Amino acid sequence: MALKRKSKISVEFSMASMTDMIFLLLIFFMLTSTVVVPNAIKVLLPQSSQQTSAKPLTRVTIDADLNYFVAYGNQKERRVTFEEITPFLKDCYNREPDIYVALYADETIPYKEIVKILDIANRNDFKMILVTRPK
């Protein structure tokens, strides 16, 4: 009578392919996150050493030619007149009462243009963030 011997089968799982996929996904998301730009209008921002971590919901942009652009959330910027900025910001405030307004102003524009936007925010109790580029 012959005894049958059971053979032990060892199954090993290689993590090499899984780690390769994870690193590829990591690289993909790192590259695509740098492509996402919240402000499509090209303005040369003034430099600052302090940066804020607040996420603005609404953007007001003043370019070098004194054109005004506004956008809410992920909307694309649209050109408006100065008189249209206040109703736009009030409408955004009605949607989101804890609104942060980011002001993107080219460093070559006259300071009085920035003060006019800051005055709108002050009269309506909006929280304003002056956007700058890091040093």
Solvent accessible surface area in square Angstrom, and as a share of the most:
residue,aa,sasa,rsa
1,M,227,1.01
2,A,98,0.76
3,L,158,0.79
4,K,196,0.83
5,R,228,0.83
6,K,191,0.81
7,S,95,0.61
8,K,200,0.85
9,I,147,0.75
10,S,95,0.61
11,V,134,0.77
12,E,156,0.70
13,F,151,0.63
14,S,77,0.49
15,M,108,0.48
16,A,64,0.50
17,S,77,0.50
18,M,87,0.39
19,T,55,0.32
20,D,85,0.44
21,M,112,0.50
22,I,97,0.49
23,F,120,0.50
24,L,109,0.54
25,L,92,0.46
26,L,91,0.45
27,I,91,0.46
28,F,114,0.48
29,F,121,0.51
30,M,113,0.50
31,L,115,0.57
32,T,53,0.31
33,S,71,0.46
34,T,106,0.61
35,V,114,0.65
36,V,116,0.67
37,V,95,0.54
38,P,86,0.54
39,N,17,0.09
40,A,65,0.50
41,I,39,0.20
42,K,182,0.77
43,V,28,0.16
44,L,92,0.46
45,L,24,0.12
46,P,47,0.30
47,Q,92,0.41
48,S,29,0.19
49,S,89,0.57
50,Q,146,0.65
51,Q,102,0.45
52,T,86,0.50
53,S,109,0.70
54,A,35,0.27
55,K,168,0.71
56,P,48,0.30
57,L,60,0.30
58,T,0,0.00
59,R,17,0.06
60,V,0,0.00
61,T,0,0.00
62,I,0,0.00
63,D,19,0.10
64,A,60,0.47
65,D,112,0.58
66,L,75,0.37
67,N,30,0.15
68,Y,20,0.08
69,F,28,0.12
70,V,0,0.00
71,A,1,0.01
72,Y,39,0.15
73,G,25,0.24
74,N,163,0.83
75,Q,88,0.39
76,K,168,0.71
77,E,19,0.08
78,R,127,0.46
79,R,161,0.59
80,V,11,0.06
81,T,75,0.44
82,F,58,0.24
83,E,130,0.58
84,E,83,0.37
85,I,0,0.00
86,T,33,0.19
87,P,77,0.48
88,F,16,0.07
89,L,0,0.00
90,K,97,0.41
91,D,69,0.36
92,C,0,0.00
93,Y,82,0.31
94,N,116,0.60
95,R,118,0.43
96,E,61,0.27
97,P,83,0.52
98,D,93,0.48
99,I,2,0.01
100,Y,75,0.28
101,V,0,0.00
102,A,0,0.00
103,L,0,0.00
104,Y,20,0.08
105,A,5,0.04
106,D,9,0.04
107,E,80,0.36
108,T,96,0.56
109,I,14,0.07
110,P,62,0.39
111,Y,152,0.58
112,K,132,0.56
113,E,12,0.05
114,I,22,0.11
115,V,67,0.39
116,K,76,0.32
117,I,0,0.00
118,L,60,0.30
119,D,62,0.32
120,I,2,0.01
121,A,3,0.02
122,N,114,0.58
123,R,156,0.57
124,N,34,0.17
125,D,120,0.62
126,F,15,0.06
127,K,91,0.39
128,M,44,0.20
129,I,23,0.12
130,L,87,0.43
131,V,30,0.17
132,T,29,0.17
133,R,80,0.29
134,P,91,0.57
135,K,169,0.72
